[in-house]
Amino acid sequence: MGVNGRKRLDAALVDHEDPYLGNVVLFSLADMAARDVSNCGTGISAALLADACRLVAQAQSPERIDARHIGEVCSLVEKMEDHRRIFPGWELFGSRDLFITSWADLNFYDFDFGDGLAKPHFVRIPYSQADGNIVVLPRNRSETETGSSHGLEVVVMLQRTDLEALKEDSLWEE
């Protein structure tokens, strides 16, 4: 899961004379044994969901991903002969990996691209192919400004057979 590293760094480290413009995104990992999930049969128990939420919270906790951890990751990159050899430990195609990221509360609609472009009215991702990639899109600005909400829009990228199986699952028909 993606973790915003900027929020984990000490504000005193910021160089206002020479600010860094770029991402500080790190990845966390929460895993649960397949047997734990499969033992619940057709119903998902509240205890299983609570366990999954606890594992995710622990994986992303400031105690686990802190300024020291970020420094260690930067040190690893600096020591690599070719930094391009470092990559996330999941496969985008033909695997059982699932990658979920949420842009729901990112302030995309506050970005101002200046004269001629101004602020975006609608934010979406370009077409891309991946298996097991889920993106929760930014909340529609008109909804956030008026206080009304029609829920969240989610892009789900799956292998065709997995998507067809999901469409047939009664849980998703509701």
HUURTA-V664389 format. One record per pair of residues at least 4 apart in sequence whose ideal C-beta (glycine too) atoms are under 6 Angstrom apart, sorted by sequence separation. I is the first residue (numbers start at 1). J is the second residue. If there is no record, write none. Layout:
i={I	I}
j={J	J}
This chain:
i={9	32	34	40	44	62	65	91	113	139	158	40	139	143	158	77	91	143	166	90	112	40	125	108	123	136	137	6	136	5	135	5	134	2	3	133	3	30	30	1	130	131	30	29	108	28	28	104	106	109	98	99	100	101	102	103	97	103	104	92	93	26	104	3	8	10	8	9	27	3	5	2}
j={13	36	38	44	48	66	69	95	117	143	162	45	144	148	163	83	97	149	172	97	119	48	135	123	138	152	153	24	154	24	155	26	156	25	26	157	28	55	56	28	157	159	59	59	138	59	60	136	138	141	132	133	134	135	136	137	132	138	139	130	131	65	152	60	65	67	66	67	88	65	70	101}
